[in-house]
């Protein structure tokens, strides 16, 4: 059977004993418990974000190729509400994105300032074949306008932060 002695702790260990125990375990489990450094965490996050962007680009490319009358980057149209349900019947076939990647791509597409402008200026929504659908309501236009303004503010703040960081880096290097 098992010849190893069992360790039973009947009362809390003193800080000294805890230290001795952790030092003893370090030899048994080297570098497994170590947390990645902040720099490593940032690198991993950047890598994950880059991968997600690439997946979104691939899903958008699939949409552009599969439904050119509806998804055209040069002529953006307001999409029919719940268009994802219409697209889902085309998923699972060769070269199609997963449902999650499609959802991410649609979120990216509909959050784009050019799409929001199309909703604000447009009168109707369009289906996958490019046919005119339901009318865009005043509430939907107001929501798109609000989202458009928030997006512009975020872009402006991000640009200012980037410029501030760049000028600070430049000053540090001088």
KEFI-565457 format. One line per field, with one value per atom (N, C-alpha, C, O): residue number from 0; residue in three letters; atom name; z, x negated, y. Coordinates in steps of 0.02 Angstrom, whole numbers, plus 50000, padded with zeros to 5 digits. Atoms other than C-alpha are relative to their C-alpha. Example, Ala and Ser with C-alpha at 12.3 -4.5 7.8 and 13.67 -1.06 7.14 Angstrom:
<recs>
nr: 0,0,0,0,1,1,1,1
rest: Ala,Ala,Ala,Ala,Ser,Ser,Ser,Ser
atom: N,CA,C,O,N,CA,C,O
up: 50000,50390,50000,50033,49997,50357,50037,50045
east: 49955,49385,49955,49903,50042,49316,50039,50014
north: 49941,49775,50060,50059,49941,49947,50055,50110
</recs>
This chain:
<recs>
nr: 0,0,0,0,1,1,1,1,2,2,2,2,3,3,3,3,4,4,4,4,5,5,5,5,6,6,6,6,7,7,7,7,8,8,8,8,9,9,9,9,10,10,10,10,11,11,11,11,12,12,12,12,13,13,13,13,14,14,14,14,15,15,15,15,16,16,16,16,17,17,17,17,18,18,18,18,19,19,19,19,20,20,20,20,21,21,21,21,22,22,22,22,23,23,23,23,24,24,24,24,25,25,25,25,26,26,26,26,27,27,27,27,28,28,28,28,29,29,29,29,30,30,30,30,31,31,31,31,32,32,32,32,33,33,33,33,34,34,34,34,35,35,35,35,36,36,36,36,37,37,37,37,38,38,38,38,39,39,39,39,40,40,40,40,41,41,41,41,42,42,42,42,43,43,43,43,44,44,44,44,45,45,45,45,46,46,46,46,47,47,47,47,48,48,48,48,49,49,49,49,50,50,50,50,51,51,51,51,52,52,52,52,53,53,53,53,54,54,54,54,55,55,55,55,56,56,56,56,57,57,57,57,58,58,58,58,59,59,59,59,60,60,60,60,61,61,61,61,62,62,62,62,63,63,63,63,64,64,64,64,65,65,65,65,66,66,66,66,67,67,67,67,68,68,68,68,69,69,69,69,70,70,70,70,71,71,71,71,72,72,72,72,73,73,73,73,74,74,74,74,75,75,75,75,76,76,76,76,77,77,77,77,78,78,78,78,79,79,79,79,80,80,80,80,81,81,81,81,82,82,82,82,83,83,83,83,84,84,84,84,85,85,85,85,86,86,86,86,87,87,87,87,88,88,88,88,89,89,89,89,90,90,90,90,91,91,91,91,92,92,92,92,93,93,93,93,94,94,94,94,95,95,95,95,96,96,96,96,97,97,97,97,98,98,98,98,99,99,99,99,100,100,100,100,101,101,101,101,102,102,102,102,103,103,103,103,104,104,104,104,105,105,105,105,106,106,106,106,107,107,107,107,108,108,108,108,109,109,109,109,110,110,110,110,111,111,111,111,112,112,112,112,113,113,113,113,114,114,114,114,115,115,115,115,116,116,116,116,117,117,117,117,118,118,118,118,119,119,119,119,120,120,120,120,121,121,121,121,122,122,122,122,123,123,123,123,124,124,124,124,125,125,125,125,126,126,126,126,127,127,127,127,128,128,128,128,129,129,129,129,130,130,130,130,131,131,131,131,132,132,132,132,133,133,133,133,134,134,134,134,135,135,135,135,136,136,136,136,137,137,137,137,138,138,138,138,139,139,139,139,140,140,140,140,141,141,141,141,142,142,142,142,143,143,143,143,144,144,144,144,145,145,145,145,146,146,146,146,147,147,147,147,148,148,148,148,149,149,149,149,150,150,150,150,151,151,151,151,152,152,152,152,153,153,153,153,154,154,154,154,155,155,155,155,156,156,156,156,157,157,157,157,158,158,158,158,159,159,159,159,160,160,160,160,161,161,161,161,162,162,162,162,163,163,163,163,164,164,164,164,165,165,165,165,166,166,166,166,167,167,167,167,168,168,168,168,169,169,169,169,170,170,170,170,171,171,171,171,172,172,172,172,173,173,173,173
rest: Unk,Unk,Unk,Unk,Unk,Unk,Unk,Unk,Unk,Unk,Unk,Unk,Unk,Unk,Unk,Unk,Unk,Unk,Unk,Unk,Unk,Unk,Unk,Unk,Unk,Unk,Unk,Unk,Unk,Unk,Unk,Unk,Unk,Unk,Unk,Unk,Unk,Unk,Unk,Unk,Unk,Unk,Unk,Unk,Unk,Unk,Unk,Unk,Unk,Unk,Unk,Unk,Unk,Unk,Unk,Unk,Unk,Unk,Unk,Unk,Unk,Unk,Unk,Unk,Unk,Unk,Unk,Unk,Unk,Unk,Unk,Unk,Unk,Unk,Unk,Unk,Unk,Unk,Unk,Unk,Unk,Unk,Unk,Unk,Unk,Unk,Unk,Unk,Unk,Unk,Unk,Unk,Unk,Unk,Unk,Unk,Unk,Unk,Unk,Unk,Unk,Unk,Unk,Unk,Unk,Unk,Unk,Unk,Unk,Unk,Unk,Unk,Unk,Unk,Unk,Unk,Unk,Unk,Unk,Unk,Unk,Unk,Unk,Unk,Unk,Unk,Unk,Unk,Unk,Unk,Unk,Unk,Unk,Unk,Unk,Unk,Unk,Unk,Unk,Unk,Unk,Unk,Unk,Unk,Unk,Unk,Unk,Unk,Unk,Unk,Unk,Unk,Unk,Unk,Unk,Unk,Unk,Unk,Unk,Unk,Unk,Unk,Unk,Unk,Unk,Unk,Unk,Unk,Unk,Unk,Unk,Unk,Unk,Unk,Unk,Unk,Unk,Unk,Unk,Unk,Unk,Unk,Unk,Unk,Unk,Unk,Unk,Unk,Unk,Unk,Unk,Unk,Unk,Unk,Unk,Unk,Unk,Unk,Unk,Unk,Unk,Unk,Unk,Unk,Unk,Unk,Unk,Unk,Unk,Unk,Unk,Unk,Unk,Unk,Unk,Unk,Unk,Unk,Unk,Unk,Unk,Unk,Unk,Unk,Unk,Unk,Unk,Unk,Unk,Unk,Unk,Unk,Unk,Unk,Unk,Unk,Unk,Unk,Unk,Unk,Unk,Unk,Unk,Unk,Unk,Unk,Unk,Unk,Unk,Unk,Unk,Unk,Unk,Unk,Unk,Unk,Unk,Unk,Unk,Unk,Unk,Unk,Unk,Unk,Unk,Unk,Unk,Unk,Unk,Unk,Unk,Unk,Unk,Unk,Unk,Unk,Unk,Unk,Unk,Unk,Unk,Unk,Unk,Unk,Unk,Unk,Unk,Unk,Unk,Unk,Unk,Unk,Unk,Unk,Unk,Unk,Unk,Unk,Unk,Unk,Unk,Unk,Unk,Unk,Unk,Unk,Unk,Unk,Unk,Unk,Unk,Unk,Unk,Unk,Unk,Unk,Unk,Unk,Unk,Unk,Unk,Unk,Unk,Unk,Unk,Unk,Unk,Unk,Unk,Unk,Unk,Unk,Unk,Unk,Unk,Unk,Unk,Unk,Unk,Unk,Unk,Unk,Unk,Unk,Unk,Unk,Unk,Unk,Unk,Unk,Unk,Unk,Unk,Unk,Unk,Unk,Unk,Unk,Unk,Unk,Unk,Unk,Unk,Unk,Unk,Unk,Unk,Unk,Unk,Unk,Unk,Unk,Unk,Unk,Unk,Unk,Unk,Unk,Unk,Unk,Unk,Unk,Unk,Unk,Unk,Unk,Unk,Unk,Unk,Unk,Unk,Unk,Unk,Unk,Unk,Unk,Unk,Unk,Unk,Unk,Unk,Unk,Unk,Unk,Unk,Unk,Unk,Unk,Unk,Unk,Unk,Unk,Unk,Unk,Unk,Unk,Unk,Unk,Unk,Unk,Unk,Unk,Unk,Unk,Unk,Unk,Unk,Unk,Unk,Unk,Unk,Unk,Unk,Unk,Unk,Unk,Unk,Unk,Unk,Unk,Unk,Unk,Unk,Unk,Unk,Unk,Unk,Unk,Unk,Unk,Unk,Unk,Unk,Unk,Unk,Unk,Unk,Unk,Unk,Unk,Unk,Unk,Unk,Unk,Unk,Unk,Unk,Unk,Unk,Unk,Unk,Unk,Unk,Unk,Unk,Unk,Unk,Unk,Unk,Unk,Unk,Unk,Unk,Unk,Unk,Unk,Unk,Unk,Unk,Unk,Unk,Unk,Unk,Unk,Unk,Unk,Unk,Unk,Unk,Unk,Unk,Unk,Unk,Unk,Unk,Unk,Unk,Unk,Unk,Unk,Unk,Unk,Unk,Unk,Unk,Unk,Unk,Unk,Unk,Unk,Unk,Unk,Unk,Unk,Unk,Unk,Unk,Unk,Unk,Unk,Unk,Unk,Unk,Unk,Unk,Unk,Unk,Unk,Unk,Unk,Unk,Unk,Unk,Unk,Unk,Unk,Unk,Unk,Unk,Unk,Unk,Unk,Unk,Unk,Unk,Unk,Unk,Unk,Unk,Unk,Unk,Unk,Unk,Unk,Unk,Unk,Unk,Unk,Unk,Unk,Unk,Unk,Unk,Unk,Unk,Unk,Unk,Unk,Unk,Unk,Unk,Unk,Unk,Unk,Unk,Unk,Unk,Unk,Unk,Unk,Unk,Unk,Unk,Unk,Unk,Unk,Unk,Unk,Unk,Unk,Unk,Unk,Unk,Unk,Unk,Unk,Unk,Unk,Unk,Unk,Unk,Unk,Unk,Unk,Unk,Unk,Unk,Unk,Unk,Unk,Unk,Unk,Unk,Unk,Unk,Unk,Unk,Unk,Unk,Unk,Unk,Unk,Unk,Unk,Unk,Unk,Unk,Unk,Unk,Unk,Unk,Unk,Unk,Unk,Unk,Unk,Unk,Unk,Unk,Unk,Unk,Unk,Unk,Unk,Unk,Unk,Unk,Unk,Unk,Unk,Unk,Unk,Unk,Unk,Unk,Unk,Unk,Unk,Unk,Unk,Unk,Unk,Unk,Unk,Unk,Unk,Unk,Unk,Unk,Unk,Unk,Unk,Unk,Unk,Unk,Unk,Unk,Unk,Unk,Unk,Unk,Unk,Unk,Unk,Unk,Unk
atom: N,CA,C,O,N,CA,C,O,N,CA,C,O,N,CA,C,O,N,CA,C,O,N,CA,C,O,N,CA,C,O,N,CA,C,O,N,CA,C,O,N,CA,C,O,N,CA,C,O,N,CA,C,O,N,CA,C,O,N,CA,C,O,N,CA,C,O,N,CA,C,O,N,CA,C,O,N,CA,C,O,N,CA,C,O,N,CA,C,O,N,CA,C,O,N,CA,C,O,N,CA,C,O,N,CA,C,O,N,CA,C,O,N,CA,C,O,N,CA,C,O,N,CA,C,O,N,CA,C,O,N,CA,C,O,N,CA,C,O,N,CA,C,O,N,CA,C,O,N,CA,C,O,N,CA,C,O,N,CA,C,O,N,CA,C,O,N,CA,C,O,N,CA,C,O,N,CA,C,O,N,CA,C,O,N,CA,C,O,N,CA,C,O,N,CA,C,O,N,CA,C,O,N,CA,C,O,N,CA,C,O,N,CA,C,O,N,CA,C,O,N,CA,C,O,N,CA,C,O,N,CA,C,O,N,CA,C,O,N,CA,C,O,N,CA,C,O,N,CA,C,O,N,CA,C,O,N,CA,C,O,N,CA,C,O,N,CA,C,O,N,CA,C,O,N,CA,C,O,N,CA,C,O,N,CA,C,O,N,CA,C,O,N,CA,C,O,N,CA,C,O,N,CA,C,O,N,CA,C,O,N,CA,C,O,N,CA,C,O,N,CA,C,O,N,CA,C,O,N,CA,C,O,N,CA,C,O,N,CA,C,O,N,CA,C,O,N,CA,C,O,N,CA,C,O,N,CA,C,O,N,CA,C,O,N,CA,C,O,N,CA,C,O,N,CA,C,O,N,CA,C,O,N,CA,C,O,N,CA,C,O,N,CA,C,O,N,CA,C,O,N,CA,C,O,N,CA,C,O,N,CA,C,O,N,CA,C,O,N,CA,C,O,N,CA,C,O,N,CA,C,O,N,CA,C,O,N,CA,C,O,N,CA,C,O,N,CA,C,O,N,CA,C,O,N,CA,C,O,N,CA,C,O,N,CA,C,O,N,CA,C,O,N,CA,C,O,N,CA,C,O,N,CA,C,O,N,CA,C,O,N,CA,C,O,N,CA,C,O,N,CA,C,O,N,CA,C,O,N,CA,C,O,N,CA,C,O,N,CA,C,O,N,CA,C,O,N,CA,C,O,N,CA,C,O,N,CA,C,O,N,CA,C,O,N,CA,C,O,N,CA,C,O,N,CA,C,O,N,CA,C,O,N,CA,C,O,N,CA,C,O,N,CA,C,O,N,CA,C,O,N,CA,C,O,N,CA,C,O,N,CA,C,O,N,CA,C,O,N,CA,C,O,N,CA,C,O,N,CA,C,O,N,CA,C,O,N,CA,C,O,N,CA,C,O,N,CA,C,O,N,CA,C,O,N,CA,C,O,N,CA,C,O,N,CA,C,O,N,CA,C,O,N,CA,C,O,N,CA,C,O,N,CA,C,O,N,CA,C,O,N,CA,C,O,N,CA,C,O,N,CA,C,O,N,CA,C,O,N,CA,C,O,N,CA,C,O,N,CA,C,O,N,CA,C,O,N,CA,C,O,N,CA,C,O,N,CA,C,O,N,CA,C,O,N,CA,C,O,N,CA,C,O,N,CA,C,O,N,CA,C,O,N,CA,C,O,N,CA,C,O,N,CA,C,O,N,CA,C,O,N,CA,C,O,N,CA,C,O,N,CA,C,O,N,CA,C,O,N,CA,C,O
up: 50000,50000,50000,49974,49999,50030,50061,50118,49945,50135,50026,50074,49978,50151,50066,50077,49937,50324,49988,49944,50007,50343,50045,50100,49962,50402,50023,49982,49972,50517,50041,50086,49963,50579,50046,50023,49951,50739,50023,50046,49981,50774,49950,49915,50048,50672,50009,50065,49997,50628,50018,50000,49984,50698,49936,49889,50060,50572,49984,49925,50011,50597,49966,49918,50029,50557,49929,49885,50067,50407,49951,49895,50042,50340,49984,49926,50011,50364,49950,49907,50043,50278,49927,49881,50068,50128,49968,49908,50027,50110,49979,49928,50017,50111,49937,49897,50059,49980,49937,49882,50059,49865,49961,49900,50034,49827,49964,49913,50031,49787,49940,49891,50053,49677,49976,49994,50022,49594,49945,49896,50050,49498,49976,49927,50021,49486,50029,49995,49965,49610,49983,49998,50015,49548,49955,49905,50042,49478,49946,49957,50051,49313,50020,50054,49983,49329,49965,49919,50030,49286,49926,49885,50070,49124,49960,49904,50034,49079,49993,49942,50003,49121,49945,49908,50052,49009,49931,49885,50063,48870,49982,49925,50012,48889,49981,49937,50016,48887,49929,49892,50067,48731,49947,49894,50046,48648,49991,49935,50003,48691,49962,49922,50036,48628,49925,49884,50070,48466,49967,49910,50027,48441,49989,49938,50006,48472,49941,49904,50057,48346,49934,49887,50060,48217,49986,49929,50008,48249,49976,49935,50021,48230,49926,49888,50070,48066,49954,49901,50040,48002,49994,49940,50001,48049,49956,49919,50043,47967,49926,49884,50069,47810,49973,49916,50019,47806,49986,49936,50010,47824,49935,49897,50061,47685,49937,49888,50058,47568,49992,49936,50002,47613,49986,49951,50006,47619,49976,50013,50023,47510,49992,49994,50008,47485,50067,50069,49933,47673,50036,50065,49967,47739,49948,49915,50048,47632,50036,50054,49962,47717,49966,49999,50036,47582,49999,49989,49998,47594,50059,50051,49939,47773,50006,49999,49994,47799,50070,50101,49936,47959,49993,49946,50004,47993,50031,50077,49972,48025,50073,50089,49930,48211,50004,49968,49989,48268,49936,49923,50062,48103,50014,49971,49980,48198,49994,49979,50006,48197,49927,49913,50071,48007,49979,49938,50019,47995,50030,50001,49965,48118,49958,49969,50042,47985,49953,49926,50043,47885,50040,50010,49958,48033,50000,49985,49997,48053,49933,49929,50065,47870,49993,50036,50011,47797,50004,49974,49993,47844,50036,50037,49963,47947,50071,50100,49932,48114,50051,50034,49947,48279,50019,49999,49979,48357,50042,50035,49956,48487,49959,49970,50042,48356,49957,49944,50039,48250,50043,50020,49954,48400,50013,50012,49989,48435,49938,49944,50062,48251,49990,49969,50008,48247,50050,50034,49949,48409,49977,49982,50025,48335,49942,49940,50060,48170,50019,49992,49982,48252,50050,50061,49955,48376,49963,49992,50041,48236,49987,49977,50009,48215,49931,49924,50067,48029,49998,49965,49996,48067,50038,50017,49961,48199,49959,49964,50045,48072,49951,49936,50048,47949,50033,50000,49965,48080,50011,50002,49987,48123,49936,49937,50063,47940,49961,49920,50038,47876,50017,50067,49988,47862,50013,50049,49993,47852,50015,50005,49988,47905,49941,49901,50057,47784,50022,50074,49984,47782,49964,49934,50028,47722,49924,49897,50073,47539,49978,49918,50016,47549,49988,49965,50008,47546,50058,50115,49950,47638,50047,50025,49950,47800,50040,50013,49957,47948,50004,49993,49995,47974,50066,50116,49940,48099,50040,50014,49958,48244,50027,50025,49971,48324,50062,50074,49941,48485,49981,50013,50022,48390,49974,49986,50024,48306,50059,50059,49940,48475,50036,50059,49967,48550,49961,49990,50042,48402,50007,50009,49992,48421,50067,50070,49934,48607,50000,50026,50003,48574,49957,49973,50045,48433,50038,50033,49962,48547,50054,50065,49949,48686,49969,49997,50035,48562,49980,49988,50018,48499,50060,50056,49938,48678,50022,50042,49980,48716,49954,49977,50047,48558,50013,50009,49986,48601,50064,50066,49937,48780,49990,50018,50013,48717,49962,49977,50039,48592,50045,50040,49954,48728,50046,50060,49956,48844,49964,49991,50040,48706,49987,49994,50012,48664,50064,50062,49935,48849,50017,50040,49986,48870,49955,49977,50048,48713,50020,50019,49981,48770,50065,50075,49937,48943,49986,50016,50019,48866,49969,49983,50034,48757,50051,50044,49948,48910,50043,50063,49960,49007,49963,49994,50040,48864,49989,49971,50011,48854,50055,50053
east: 49959,50000,49956,49901,50036,49946,49955,49979,50048,49786,49984,49947,50015,49784,50035,50092,49968,49816,50053,50045,49946,49976,49986,49958,50009,49971,50069,50112,49936,50113,49985,49944,50009,50124,50060,50117,49946,50225,50014,50070,49989,50202,49964,49919,50032,50152,49925,49899,50073,49969,49977,50009,50030,49861,49970,49956,50031,49789,49932,49914,50065,49619,50008,49972,49988,49687,50028,50011,49973,49784,49944,49943,50057,49623,49958,49937,50038,49531,50035,50004,49961,49671,49998,49989,50000,49677,49931,49925,50067,49487,49989,49957,50006,49495,50039,50016,49959,49633,49971,49984,50029,49535,49955,49951,50043,49415,50041,50020,49957,49558,50037,50047,49960,49656,49966,49988,50034,49534,50038,50060,49973,49605,50071,50093,49932,49781,50048,50095,49955,49863,49986,50026,50019,49773,50051,50073,49956,49886,49958,49900,50038,49835,49991,50033,50013,49758,50050,50086,49954,49857,49986,50032,50020,49760,50025,50049,49976,49801,50076,50103,49927,49985,50022,50068,49984,49989,49989,50029,50016,49906,50054,50077,49948,50033,50067,50102,49938,50178,49997,50046,50007,50111,50005,50035,49998,50089,50072,50093,49930,50269,50042,50085,49963,50336,49985,50030,50020,50238,50034,50058,49968,50307,50075,50102,49929,50485,50013,50061,49993,50462,49994,50032,50009,50400,50061,50082,49940,50550,50059,50099,49947,50668,49991,50039,50014,50583,50018,50046,49984,50601,50075,50100,49927,50786,50031,50078,49975,50816,49986,50028,50016,50727,50049,50072,49950,50843,50067,50100,49936,50995,49998,50047,50006,50931,50005,50036,49999,50906,50067,50092,49938,51064,50062,50107,49942,51185,49978,49985,50027,51111,50054,50037,49948,51280,50020,50048,49983,51302,49939,49941,50062,51124,49950,49917,50047,51022,49964,49995,50036,50884,49999,49988,50000,50896,50069,50075,49932,51085,50036,50074,49972,51138,50074,50094,49927,51324,50021,49989,49972,51427,50027,50064,49980,51455,50069,50090,49936,51621,49988,49936,50006,51651,49998,50035,50009,51598,49978,49999,50025,51509,49957,49948,50041,51398,50039,50010,49959,51544,50004,50006,49999,51551,49932,49930,50067,51363,49985,49947,50016,51362,50012,49980,49988,51432,49941,49935,50058,51271,49938,49886,50057,51157,49993,50041,50012,51079,49978,49962,50023,51034,49926,49898,50072,50859,49981,50013,50029,50758,50044,50029,49957,50900,49974,49946,50023,50861,50047,50102,49957,50928,50052,50047,49946,51083,49972,49993,50031,50977,49960,49966,50040,50858,50045,50030,49953,51006,50031,50038,49971,51084,49950,49968,50052,50918,49992,49985,50008,50904,50060,50050,49940,51084,49999,50019,50006,51054,49950,49963,50052,50896,50029,50021,49972,50986,50051,50050,49945,51138,49978,50016,50026,51031,49956,49936,50043,50929,50034,50095,49969,50956,50032,50081,49971,50990,50069,50115,49935,51130,50050,50107,49956,51202,50024,50081,49981,51200,50054,50101,49951,51294,50068,50119,49936,51429,50030,50090,49975,51443,50028,50081,49979,51456,50051,50088,49957,51551,50074,50093,49927,51738,50024,50073,49979,51749,49941,49883,50050,51656,50000,50047,50007,51596,49987,49955,50010,51599,49938,49901,50061,51464,49994,49939,50001,51515,49996,49996,50004,51504,50068,50072,49932,51694,50017,49999,49979,51768,50051,50097,49957,51852,50038,50062,49962,51932,49968,49908,50022,51920,49962,49976,50039,51795,50041,50061,49959,51890,49959,49898,50033,51851,49960,49906,50036,51801,49935,49883,50060,51678,49948,49888,50046,51603,49969,49910,50025,51589,49948,49897,50047,51503,49934,49880,50060,51382,49961,49899,50032,51346,49962,49905,50032,51309,49938,49886,50056,51196,49943,49885,50049,51109,49960,49899,50033,51071,49954,49899,50042,51006,49937,49883,50057,50895,49949,49889,50045,50823,49962,49903,50032,50788,49946,49891,50050,50700,49939,49883,50055,50596,49956,49895,50036,50549,49958,49900,50036,50501,49940,49887,50054,50398,49943,49884,50051,50307,49961,49900,50034,50269,49954,49898,50041,50205,49937,49882,50056,50096,49949,49889,50044,50026,49963,49904,50030,49995,49945,49891,50050,49903,49939,49882,50055,49800,49956,49895,50039,49748,49962,49907,50034,49706,49940,49886,50056,49598,49944,49885,50049,49512,49961,49900,50032,49476,49953,49900,50042,49408,49936,49884,50058,49290,49951,49894,50042,49221,49949,49910
north: 49941,50000,50062,50062,49937,50179,50003,50001,50000,50187,50070,50078,49932,50377,50015,49995,49982,50446,50054,50096,49951,50545,50059,50052,49939,50723,50024,50039,49976,50773,50062,50061,49938,50951,50008,50014,49996,50962,50070,50084,49930,51146,50044,50021,49955,51300,50002,50000,49996,51310,50071,50120,49935,51448,50028,49991,49971,51571,49969,49961,50032,51489,49933,49917,50066,51315,50007,49967,49988,51385,50015,49992,49982,51458,49939,49929,50061,51293,49954,49924,50043,51198,50026,49987,49972,51317,49992,49981,50009,51308,49927,49914,50070,51119,49982,49942,50014,51118,50031,50007,49968,51234,49952,49956,50048,51092,49947,49921,50051,50974,50028,49992,49970,51095,50064,50119,49939,51215,50037,50007,49954,51363,49986,50015,50014,51293,50052,50073,49955,51410,50073,50117,49931,51566,50034,50005,49961,51700,50033,50051,49964,51777,50073,50102,49930,51949,50046,50025,49951,52105,50008,50014,49992,52122,49939,49947,50060,51941,50000,49980,49996,51969,50048,50033,49951,52123,49969,49978,50033,52023,49949,49946,50050,51882,50033,50009,49965,52006,50029,50025,49972,52092,49945,49955,50057,51923,49976,49961,50022,51873,50051,50031,49948,52041,49997,50005,50004,52022,49941,49945,50060,51847,50012,49992,49986,51907,50046,50036,49955,52049,49962,49975,50040,51925,49957,49949,50041,51812,50042,50020,49954,51961,50018,50018,49983,52010,49941,49951,50060,51831,49991,49975,50006,51826,50054,50041,49945,51996,49985,49998,50017,51937,49948,49953,50051,51785,50033,50016,49965,51900,50041,50041,49959,52016,49956,49975,50045,51867,49965,49958,50039,51773,50043,50021,49956,51921,50070,50118,49935,52061,50054,50113,49949,52147,50031,50086,49975,52168,50027,50082,49981,52178,50024,49984,49971,52296,50057,50107,49949,52397,50068,50119,49936,52531,50032,50093,49974,52550,49968,49919,50028,52516,50016,50074,49993,52487,49980,49937,50022,52474,49928,49914,50070,52289,49988,50023,50022,52204,49979,49951,50020,52177,49923,49889,50072,52002,49964,49907,50029,51969,49938,49896,50058,51846,49935,49883,50061,51722,49978,49918,50017,51730,49971,49925,50023,51705,49931,49892,50063,51558,49938,49887,50058,51440,49986,49931,50008,51467,49978,49962,50020,51425,49924,49888,50072,51254,49971,49912,50022,51244,50018,50051,49989,51250,50074,50117,49933,51405,50050,50110,49953,51480,50009,49963,49988,51561,49966,49945,50027,51495,50052,50110,49954,51572,50057,50114,49950,51663,50051,50111,49955,51735,50043,50102,49962,51788,50056,50113,49951,51876,50057,50116,49949,51966,50045,50105,49962,52018,50047,50104,49957,52084,50057,50113,49947,52180,50052,50112,49954,52256,50041,50102,49967,52297,50052,50108,49954,52378,50054,50101,49948,52477,50050,50101,49958,52555,50067,50069,49933,52743,50007,50044,49995,52721,49966,49989,50034,52597,50044,50051,49957,52713,50060,50081,49945,52856,49976,50012,50027,52743,49992,50005,50007,52709,50070,50079,49932,52895,50031,50063,49970,52948,49958,49985,50045,52796,50004,50034,50002,52767,49929,49919,50069,52577,49955,49973,50052,52421,49951,49950,50045,52286,49929,49917,50071,52096,49974,50013,50030,51975,50007,50010,49993,51993,50073,50087,49929,52182,50032,50089,49973,52204,50046,50033,49952,52351,49966,49932,50030,52298,50052,50101,49955,52382,50070,50079,49930,52569,50010,49977,49984,52640,50050,50102,49956,52718,50059,50058,49941,52886,49980,50007,50023,52796,49965,49975,50035,52687,50050,50042,49948,52841,50038,50054,49964,52929,49958,49984,50045,52777,49998,50000,50001,52769,50066,50065,49935,52956,50004,50027,50000,52935,49956,49976,50046,52786,50029,50021,49967,52881,50053,50055,49947,53028,49971,49997,50033,52914,49971,49975,50031,52823,50054,50044,49945,52988,50026,50040,49977,53043,49951,49972,50051,52879,50002,49997,49996,52893,50062,50058,49938,53072,49992,50013,50011,53024,49953,49964,50048,52877,50033,50021,49965,52988,50048,50052,49954,53118,49962,49984,50041,52982,49975,49976,50024,52912,50056,50045,49942,53085,50020,50037,49983,53119,49951,49970,50052,52953,50009,50002,49991,52986,50059,50054,49941,53161,49988,50014,50016,53094,49955,49964,50044,52956,50040,50030,49958,53085,50042,50050,49960,53194,49957,49979,50046,53043,49981,49973,50019,52999,50058,50046,49941,53177,50009,50056
</recs>
